[in-house]
């Protein structure tokens, strides 16, 4: 515990007085202070001026990060017949129909992304209360309800990140690992921020992006200069 205390204290001292910094400064600070014994995830959080309870203010989207996330994604696919074979060939980890539905209902949710062919949605629809809160419910808006199973599985495995505003209007995601080169993390940060910017809903009023923060799994956060992060 003493070592953890020293590491935390040192990180907080390094971050002290650092607010509204450039993306480059934020990445250098977060990466340089990720001292855990495992490869920490670099996480981004955006506080948006939206109220997701209103349909015209919901922010949802997907972005393929140029350098991936560094995370091995486990992908589940609801499909039958040739589409199930296609999913297997593309590298899906879990494939099924009613059997997969029953497994999920029993609490076996050993996957990070869920894809379904359109004909499977009557089955998948029964899992809304289970998959919805985990942001795993297939949705055509982000390409996870599709007949192109191969492309969807490959995108998920290749570093595609889904995002969705939570109740307080916050969007967050892992955008890489602390072991990534700074340049790659910077590219990923800018790609993610750009995707959220483009997903601005019609009902958003006033300032859309209110705060952007970057942190590592075990480290403190630092706020980014919004104009620098958005390129405005």
Residue frames relative to the residue before (quaternion, step in Angstrom):
aa qw qx qy qz dx dy dz
X 1.0000 0.0000 0.0000 0.0000 0.00 0.00 0.00
X 0.6083 0.5728 -0.3571 0.4175 3.56 1.08 -0.73
X 0.6525 0.5156 -0.3141 0.4579 3.56 0.99 -0.88
X 0.6391 0.5209 -0.3232 0.4645 3.55 0.99 -0.86
X 0.6433 0.5328 -0.3195 0.4475 3.56 1.01 -0.86
X 0.6579 0.5057 -0.3046 0.4677 3.57 0.96 -0.87
X 0.6583 0.5137 -0.3104 0.4544 3.57 0.96 -0.90
X 0.6620 0.5081 -0.3008 0.4617 3.56 0.95 -0.91
X 0.6487 0.5211 -0.3096 0.4602 3.55 0.97 -0.89
X 0.6575 0.5126 -0.3062 0.4595 3.57 0.94 -0.91
X 0.6488 0.5154 -0.3171 0.4613 3.58 1.00 -0.85
X 0.6675 0.5031 -0.3081 0.4543 3.57 0.90 -0.88
X 0.6275 0.5229 -0.3339 0.4704 3.57 1.07 -0.71
X 0.6495 0.5232 -0.3127 0.4545 3.58 1.02 -0.84
X 0.7127 0.4497 -0.2421 0.4807 3.56 1.10 -0.76
X 0.4838 0.7042 -0.4222 0.3028 3.59 1.21 -0.41
X 0.8389 0.1672 -0.1488 0.4961 3.55 -0.89 0.99
X 0.5841 0.5621 -0.3762 0.4486 3.57 1.29 0.05
X 0.2074 0.7668 -0.5766 0.1912 3.57 -0.31 1.25
X 0.8456 0.1239 -0.1059 0.5083 3.55 -1.18 0.66
X 0.2587 0.7790 -0.5197 0.2371 3.54 0.87 1.04
X 0.6220 -0.5245 0.4091 0.4131 3.58 -1.26 0.19
X 0.6624 -0.4841 0.3795 0.4276 3.55 -1.27 0.31
X 0.6454 0.5350 -0.3201 0.4413 3.57 0.95 -0.88
X 0.6721 0.4888 -0.2951 0.4715 3.59 0.92 -0.91
X 0.6512 0.5280 -0.3139 0.4457 3.57 0.96 -0.87
X 0.6615 0.5037 -0.3070 0.4631 3.58 0.90 -0.91
X 0.6513 0.5151 -0.3154 0.4594 3.59 0.92 -0.89
X 0.6680 0.5098 -0.2921 0.4568 3.58 0.97 -0.89
X 0.6928 0.4713 -0.2790 0.4691 3.58 0.85 -0.98
X 0.6683 0.4969 -0.2958 0.4680 3.58 0.89 -0.93
X 0.6950 0.5055 -0.2736 0.4320 3.57 0.91 -0.92
X 0.7511 0.3612 -0.2050 0.5132 3.57 1.20 -0.46
X 0.4668 0.6309 -0.4711 0.4026 3.58 1.22 0.38
X 0.0662 0.8625 -0.4885 0.1145 3.54 0.18 1.33
X 0.3783 0.7398 -0.4890 0.2654 3.62 1.20 0.18
X 0.5993 -0.5938 0.4075 0.3496 3.57 -1.26 0.35
X 0.6945 0.3653 -0.2761 0.5550 3.57 1.28 0.06
X 0.5986 -0.5658 0.4225 0.3781 3.56 -1.26 0.30
X 0.2708 -0.8119 0.4968 0.1437 3.56 -0.12 1.30
X 0.4386 -0.6560 0.5481 0.2773 3.52 -1.23 0.61
X 0.3077 -0.7087 0.6001 0.2073 3.56 -1.05 0.78
X 0.1079 -0.8351 0.5393 -0.0099 3.55 -0.58 1.21
X 0.1757 -0.7692 0.6070 0.0951 3.54 -1.12 0.74
X 0.0611 -0.7779 0.6248 0.0261 3.56 -1.09 0.75
X 0.0916 -0.7892 0.6068 0.0252 3.56 -0.91 0.98
X 0.2180 -0.7485 0.6153 0.1168 3.54 -0.84 1.05
X 0.1167 -0.8375 0.5337 0.0099 3.56 -0.47 1.23
X 0.4730 -0.6709 0.4995 0.2768 3.53 -1.19 0.60
X 0.4775 0.6379 -0.4609 0.3908 3.56 0.68 1.13
X 0.2530 -0.7129 0.6262 0.1889 3.54 -1.33 0.33
X 0.2968 -0.8179 0.4666 0.1588 3.59 -0.06 1.31
X 0.5157 0.6348 -0.4296 0.3827 3.61 1.24 -0.17
X 0.6692 0.4287 -0.2868 0.5349 3.58 1.27 -0.38
X 0.5278 -0.6790 0.4113 0.3021 3.58 -0.74 1.07
X 0.7159 0.4490 -0.2702 0.4613 3.60 0.98 -0.77
X 0.6843 0.4267 -0.2990 0.5102 3.58 1.28 0.21
X 0.4328 0.6974 -0.4672 0.3288 3.58 1.25 0.18
X 0.1662 -0.7661 0.6154 0.0818 3.55 -0.99 0.91
X 0.1779 0.7690 -0.5885 0.1751 3.54 -0.63 1.16
X 0.2441 0.7856 -0.5464 0.1573 3.56 -0.98 0.72
X 0.3038 -0.7200 0.5922 0.1962 3.50 -1.34 -0.19
X 0.0302 -0.7958 0.6048 -0.0024 3.55 -1.07 0.72
X 0.3009 -0.7156 0.5997 0.1941 3.56 -1.07 0.79
X 0.2896 -0.7729 0.5379 0.1714 3.57 -0.36 1.21
X 0.5458 -0.6691 0.3958 0.3126 3.60 -0.82 0.98
X 0.7899 0.2720 -0.1405 0.5313 3.59 1.13 -0.61
X 0.5674 -0.6216 0.3765 0.3871 3.57 1.23 0.41
X 0.5393 -0.6366 0.4527 0.3146 3.55 -1.31 0.01
X 0.4456 -0.6806 0.4667 0.3469 3.57 1.19 -0.43
X 0.6288 0.5195 -0.3259 0.4781 3.55 1.31 -0.03
X 0.3829 -0.6922 0.5606 0.2448 3.55 -1.05 0.80
X 0.2215 -0.8061 0.5409 0.0922 3.56 -0.49 1.22
X 0.2172 -0.7315 0.6308 0.1404 3.53 -0.98 0.91
X 0.1364 -0.8265 0.5461 0.0071 3.54 -0.67 1.17
X 0.1625 -0.7641 0.6193 0.0794 3.54 -0.96 0.98
X 0.0938 -0.7995 0.5925 0.0297 3.57 -1.01 0.82
X 0.2370 -0.7272 0.6293 0.1375 3.54 -0.95 0.99
X 0.3427 0.7210 -0.5332 0.2799 3.58 -0.41 1.21
X 0.2365 -0.7488 0.6013 0.1473 3.53 -1.34 0.38
X 0.8477 0.2587 -0.1362 0.4427 3.53 -1.36 0.23
X 0.8515 -0.0758 0.0727 0.5137 3.58 -0.97 -0.90
X 0.6474 0.5170 -0.3290 0.4531 3.60 1.04 -0.70
X 0.6059 0.5236 -0.3511 0.4853 3.59 1.14 -0.57
X 0.6344 0.5178 -0.3201 0.4764 3.58 1.05 -0.79
X 0.6325 0.5369 -0.3180 0.4589 3.57 1.04 -0.85
X 0.6447 0.5224 -0.3120 0.4627 3.56 1.01 -0.86
X 0.6481 0.5204 -0.3142 0.4587 3.57 0.98 -0.86
X 0.6712 0.5012 -0.2920 0.4616 3.57 0.93 -0.92
X 0.6730 0.4990 -0.2913 0.4618 3.59 1.11 -0.68
X 0.6078 -0.6031 0.3375 0.3910 3.59 1.27 -0.18
X 0.3093 0.7533 -0.5226 0.2526 3.60 1.21 0.39
X 0.4237 -0.7368 0.4796 0.2182 3.56 -1.04 0.81
X 0.7822 0.1177 -0.0441 0.6102 3.57 1.10 -0.73
X 0.0193 0.8044 -0.5909 0.0579 3.59 -0.79 1.02
X 0.3243 0.7520 -0.5338 0.2105 3.58 -0.93 0.82
X 0.3645 -0.6811 0.5812 0.2559 3.53 -1.38 -0.24
X 0.8210 0.0889 -0.0359 0.5628 3.63 -0.35 -1.18
X 0.6316 0.5458 -0.3325 0.4388 3.57 1.05 -0.78
X 0.6575 0.4871 -0.3055 0.4870 3.58 1.04 -0.77
X 0.6032 0.5499 -0.3509 0.4589 3.58 1.07 -0.72
X 0.6730 0.4953 -0.2913 0.4656 3.58 0.91 -0.92
X 0.6285 0.5343 -0.3335 0.4563 3.57 1.05 -0.74
X 0.6556 0.4988 -0.3037 0.4787 3.58 0.99 -0.87
X 0.6446 0.5234 -0.3172 0.4581 3.58 0.98 -0.84
X 0.6756 0.4803 -0.2804 0.4840 3.57 1.17 -0.62
X 0.6101 -0.5944 0.3349 0.4029 3.57 1.31 0.03
X 0.5260 0.6222 -0.4182 0.4017 3.58 1.27 0.17
X 0.1667 0.7864 -0.5662 0.1823 3.56 0.08 1.33
X 0.1299 0.8229 -0.5311 0.1544 3.52 0.46 1.29
X 0.6111 0.5163 -0.3778 0.4661 3.58 0.73 1.08
X 0.4056 -0.7294 0.5144 0.1972 3.54 -1.29 0.56
X 0.7720 0.1612 -0.0895 0.6082 3.61 1.26 -0.35
X 0.1375 -0.7912 0.5935 0.0542 3.54 -0.99 0.85
X 0.0789 -0.7906 0.6070 -0.0190 3.54 -0.82 1.13
X 0.0151 -0.8062 0.5914 -0.0017 3.58 -1.07 0.67
X 0.4148 -0.6356 0.5739 0.3076 3.54 -1.20 0.54
X 0.6670 -0.5446 0.3214 0.3939 3.62 -1.07 0.65
X 0.6646 0.5216 -0.3121 0.4346 3.61 0.97 -0.78
X 0.6347 0.5389 -0.3207 0.4515 3.59 1.26 -0.30
X 0.5005 0.7132 -0.4065 0.2750 3.58 1.20 -0.35
X 0.5821 0.5523 -0.4075 0.4359 3.68 1.01 -0.45
X 0.6575 0.4764 -0.2992 0.5011 3.57 1.13 -0.65
X 0.6799 0.4933 -0.2874 0.4603 3.56 0.84 -1.01
X 0.5896 0.6122 -0.3546 0.3897 3.58 1.08 -0.74
X 0.6218 0.5535 -0.3360 0.4406 3.58 1.13 -0.59
X 0.6883 0.4828 -0.2677 0.4706 3.57 1.27 -0.35
X 0.2996 0.8107 -0.4675 0.1856 3.57 1.30 0.16
X 0.6960 0.4803 -0.2811 0.4537 3.58 0.90 -0.90
X 0.6697 0.4671 -0.2962 0.4956 3.57 1.24 -0.39
X 0.7584 0.3934 -0.2075 0.4764 3.57 0.79 -1.04
X 0.5827 0.6308 -0.3599 0.3647 3.59 1.06 -0.76
X 0.7140 0.4503 -0.2749 0.4603 3.62 0.68 -1.03
X 0.6855 0.4597 -0.2800 0.4902 3.59 1.20 -0.45
X 0.4112 -0.7228 0.4484 0.3279 3.57 1.35 0.07
X 0.4786 0.6690 -0.4261 0.3766 3.57 1.08 0.83
X 0.4713 0.6933 -0.4416 0.3196 3.58 1.25 -0.12
X 0.4558 -0.6834 0.4914 0.2894 3.63 -0.75 0.98
X 0.0013 -0.8028 0.5936 -0.0572 3.55 -0.98 0.90
X 0.4686 -0.6969 0.4585 0.2907 3.62 -0.76 0.96
X 0.5940 0.6009 -0.3645 0.3915 3.62 1.13 -0.58
X 0.7620 0.2922 -0.1850 0.5475 3.58 1.15 -0.52
X 0.6198 -0.6283 0.3162 0.3480 3.55 1.22 0.49
X 0.5592 0.6198 -0.3990 0.3794 3.59 1.18 0.34
X 0.6292 0.3417 -0.3527 0.6025 3.55 1.32 0.31
X 0.3077 0.7676 -0.4774 0.2969 3.55 -0.13 1.28
X 0.4398 -0.6504 0.5421 0.2995 3.54 -1.27 0.41
X 0.6327 0.5065 -0.3344 0.4810 3.59 1.24 -0.36
X 0.0977 -0.8519 0.5141 0.0209 3.52 0.56 1.24
X 0.6239 0.5670 -0.3407 0.4161 3.57 0.95 -0.88
X 0.6921 0.4755 -0.2822 0.4640 3.59 0.81 -1.01
X 0.6562 0.5235 -0.3147 0.4432 3.59 0.97 -0.85
X 0.6604 0.4911 -0.3055 0.4790 3.59 0.96 -0.84
X 0.6735 0.4992 -0.3016 0.4542 3.59 0.88 -0.89
X 0.6292 0.5264 -0.3338 0.4643 3.58 1.06 -0.74
X 0.6573 0.5105 -0.3086 0.4606 3.58 0.94 -0.90
X 0.6863 0.4772 -0.2743 0.4754 3.56 0.98 -0.85
X 0.7129 0.4997 -0.2461 0.4262 3.57 1.15 -0.64
X 0.7088 -0.4787 0.2717 0.4412 3.61 1.18 0.23
X 0.3767 0.7117 -0.5047 0.3114 3.57 1.17 0.44
X 0.1404 -0.7982 0.5840 0.0464 3.57 -0.92 0.93
X 0.2471 -0.7415 0.6070 0.1437 3.55 -0.92 0.95
X 0.0377 -0.7922 0.6075 0.0453 3.57 -1.11 0.57
X 0.0040 -0.7833 0.6205 -0.0381 3.52 -1.20 0.67
X 0.4562 -0.6903 0.4870 0.2796 3.58 -0.87 0.93
X 0.3348 -0.7234 0.5691 0.2018 3.56 -0.97 0.89
X 0.7947 -0.3571 0.2075 0.4449 3.57 -1.32 0.12
X 0.7324 0.4197 -0.2375 0.4807 3.58 0.93 -0.86
X 0.5673 -0.6104 0.3855 0.3961 3.60 1.25 0.13
X 0.5032 0.6484 -0.4205 0.3867 3.57 1.20 0.51
X 0.1225 -0.7553 0.6408 0.0617 3.54 -1.01 0.91
X 0.0805 0.8075 -0.5820 0.0527 3.58 -0.81 0.89
X 0.0531 0.7937 -0.6028 0.0625 3.55 -1.21 0.56
X 0.4490 -0.6180 0.5578 0.3245 3.52 -1.33 0.30
X 0.1045 -0.8353 0.5388 0.0323 3.59 -0.72 1.01
X 0.8123 -0.0966 0.0313 0.5743 3.57 1.16 0.50
X 0.4720 -0.6476 0.5169 0.3011 3.54 -1.35 -0.15
X 0.6231 -0.5664 0.3905 0.3721 3.56 -1.17 0.60
X 0.6270 0.5505 -0.3329 0.4392 3.59 1.21 -0.47
X 0.4941 0.6562 -0.4318 0.3726 3.61 1.25 -0.22
X 0.5586 -0.5512 0.4884 0.3816 3.55 -1.23 0.45
X 0.6133 -0.5650 0.4014 0.3788 3.57 -1.12 0.67
X 0.6456 0.5434 -0.3275 0.4250 3.59 0.91 -0.90
X 0.6658 0.4991 -0.3028 0.4646 3.59 1.01 -0.81
X 0.6370 0.5130 -0.3240 0.4754 3.58 1.04 -0.75
X 0.6309 0.5333 -0.3272 0.4588 3.58 1.00 -0.84
X 0.6420 0.5207 -0.3159 0.4658 3.59 0.96 -0.86
X 0.6744 0.5006 -0.2929 0.4569 3.57 0.94 -0.91
X 0.6232 0.5346 -0.3379 0.4600 3.59 0.99 -0.82
X 0.7009 0.4716 -0.2788 0.4567 3.56 0.79 -1.01
X 0.6334 0.5251 -0.3358 0.4586 3.60 1.02 -0.71
X 0.6687 0.4981 -0.3052 0.4600 3.58 0.96 -0.84
X 0.6573 0.5040 -0.3103 0.4665 3.57 0.89 -0.94
X 0.6382 0.5343 -0.3197 0.4529 3.58 0.99 -0.85
X 0.6561 0.5148 -0.3107 0.4559 3.59 0.98 -0.85
X 0.6596 0.4859 -0.3095 0.4828 3.58 0.98 -0.81
X 0.6108 0.5501 -0.3422 0.4553 3.57 1.05 -0.75
X 0.6954 0.4734 -0.2678 0.4697 3.58 0.92 -0.91
X 0.6596 0.5032 -0.3033 0.4687 3.58 1.22 -0.42
X 0.3052 0.7738 -0.5052 0.2301 3.60 1.26 0.22
X 0.3413 -0.7758 0.4944 0.1931 3.60 -0.63 1.08
X 0.6560 -0.5428 0.3661 0.3755 3.55 -1.22 0.53
X 0.7131 0.4843 -0.2576 0.4364 3.58 1.06 -0.74
X 0.4646 0.6830 -0.4505 0.3387 3.61 1.26 -0.03
X 0.0822 -0.8009 0.5931 0.0077 3.55 -0.85 1.04
X 0.7885 0.2639 -0.2090 0.5147 3.57 -1.08 0.70
X 0.7909 -0.2589 0.2155 0.5109 3.56 -1.20 -0.58
X 0.3335 -0.7569 0.5292 0.1893 3.58 -0.75 1.03
X 0.7741 0.2072 -0.1190 0.5862 3.58 0.78 -1.01
X 0.1679 -0.8286 0.5319 0.0481 3.56 -0.45 1.25
X 0.7888 -0.0866 0.0756 0.6039 3.57 1.10 -0.70
X 0.0846 -0.7580 0.6450 0.0473 3.55 -1.16 0.74
X 0.0052 -0.8103 0.5853 -0.0271 3.57 -0.81 0.97
X 0.1893 -0.7631 0.6115 0.0886 3.54 -1.17 0.72
X 0.0907 0.7873 -0.6044 0.0819 3.57 -1.02 0.79
X 0.3589 -0.6623 0.5848 0.3009 3.55 -1.34 -0.01
X 0.7580 -0.4128 0.2489 0.4395 3.57 -1.26 0.35
X 0.8140 0.2440 -0.0949 0.5185 3.57 0.82 -1.02
X 0.6621 0.5534 -0.2959 0.4097 3.58 1.24 -0.13
X 0.6163 -0.5339 0.4194 0.3991 3.57 -1.28 0.22
X 0.4696 -0.6805 0.4882 0.2792 3.56 -1.26 0.27
X 0.1719 -0.7522 0.6248 0.1198 3.53 -1.29 0.40
X 0.3870 -0.7322 0.5117 0.2286 3.57 -0.93 0.88
X 0.3423 -0.7455 0.5440 0.1765 3.55 -1.08 0.81
X 0.5123 -0.5822 0.5271 0.3476 3.52 -1.25 0.49
X 0.4267 -0.7518 0.4412 0.2408 3.57 -0.45 1.22
X 0.6520 0.5122 -0.3277 0.4529 3.61 0.92 -0.82
X 0.6526 0.5032 -0.3132 0.4720 3.58 1.02 -0.80
X 0.6879 0.5022 -0.2818 0.4418 3.57 0.92 -0.91
X 0.7395 0.4002 -0.2236 0.4930 3.56 1.04 -0.75
X 0.4532 -0.7044 0.4398 0.3240 3.57 1.25 -0.22
X 0.4646 0.6843 -0.4422 0.3469 3.58 1.23 0.36
